[in-house]
Amino acid sequence: MAYITGLTKNKQEWTPQFIVSIDEEACIGCGRCFKVCSHDVLAFEELDEDDSAKMFMKVENAGNCIGCEACGKTCSKKCFTFAPLAA
């Protein structure tokens, strides 16, 4: 299968890895990924469970993702799944 690729500034081939999902069970809602993403891809979600609320991230605007993986690189819990786009 062929994937959509690009070039880095020094002309090396690069395959962007786009966000597919976030594991809400592993996510602690720290917001690091939200802060590092400048393309409005992520949003906070609140889940009410037995008189306590849990915050976690969700993919709000997947179409805005540029495939940089900055969100996943800042995640201490490794909650993110990425995949390239098929050509």
C-alpha positions as CSV (number, residue, x, y, z in Angstrom):
1,M,0.0,0.0,0.0
2,A,1.3,3.5,-0.9
3,Y,1.1,6.3,1.6
4,I,1.0,10.1,1.1
5,T,4.5,11.4,1.8
6,G,6.3,14.8,1.9
7,L,9.8,16.1,2.1
8,T,11.7,17.7,4.9
9,K,13.6,20.9,4.4
10,N,16.8,18.9,3.6
11,K,14.8,16.9,1.0
12,Q,14.4,13.7,3.0
13,E,11.1,11.8,2.5
14,W,8.7,12.0,5.4
15,T,5.4,10.2,6.0
16,P,3.0,12.2,8.2
17,Q,1.3,10.1,10.9
18,F,-2.3,11.4,11.5
19,I,-4.2,11.0,14.7
20,V,-6.6,8.1,14.7
21,S,-7.7,7.8,18.3
22,I,-7.0,8.6,22.0
23,D,-7.3,5.9,24.6
24,E,-9.7,7.5,27.1
25,E,-9.0,4.8,29.7
26,A,-5.3,5.7,29.8
27,C,-5.7,9.5,29.4
28,I,-5.4,11.5,32.6
29,G,-6.7,14.8,31.2
30,C,-3.5,16.7,31.9
31,G,-3.9,18.9,28.7
32,R,-0.3,18.8,27.5
33,C,-1.4,17.5,24.1
34,F,-4.1,20.2,23.9
35,K,-1.6,22.9,24.6
36,V,1.0,21.7,22.0
37,C,-1.6,21.3,19.2
38,S,-1.9,24.6,17.3
39,H,-4.5,23.2,14.8
40,D,-7.6,22.9,17.1
41,V,-7.6,19.0,16.7
42,L,-8.3,18.2,20.4
43,A,-10.9,19.1,23.0
44,F,-11.6,18.2,26.6
45,E,-14.3,15.7,27.5
46,E,-15.8,15.3,30.9
47,L,-17.1,11.9,32.1
48,D,-19.3,11.8,35.2
49,E,-18.7,8.6,37.2
50,D,-20.3,7.9,40.6
51,D,-20.2,11.5,42.0
52,S,-16.8,12.2,40.5
53,A,-15.9,13.7,37.1
54,K,-13.0,12.5,35.0
55,M,-11.5,14.7,32.3
56,F,-9.9,13.3,29.2
57,M,-9.1,14.4,25.7
58,K,-11.0,13.6,22.6
59,V,-10.4,14.1,18.9
60,E,-12.7,17.0,18.0
61,N,-11.5,18.1,14.5
62,A,-9.5,15.2,13.0
63,G,-9.5,16.9,9.6
64,N,-7.3,19.7,11.0
65,C,-4.5,17.3,11.9
66,I,-1.2,17.9,10.0
67,G,0.4,14.6,11.0
68,C,3.2,16.1,13.2
69,E,2.6,13.8,16.2
70,A,3.4,16.6,18.6
71,C,0.4,15.6,20.8
72,G,1.6,12.0,21.1
73,K,5.2,13.1,21.8
74,T,4.0,15.1,24.8
75,C,1.8,12.4,26.2
76,S,3.3,10.7,29.2
77,K,0.6,8.0,29.1
78,K,1.1,7.2,25.4
79,C,-2.6,7.4,24.7
80,F,-2.4,8.3,21.0
81,T,-2.7,6.1,18.0
82,F,-1.5,7.4,14.6
83,A,-1.5,6.2,11.1
84,P,-0.4,7.5,7.7
85,L,-2.9,8.4,4.9
86,A,-3.2,5.9,2.1
87,A,-2.6,7.4,-1.4
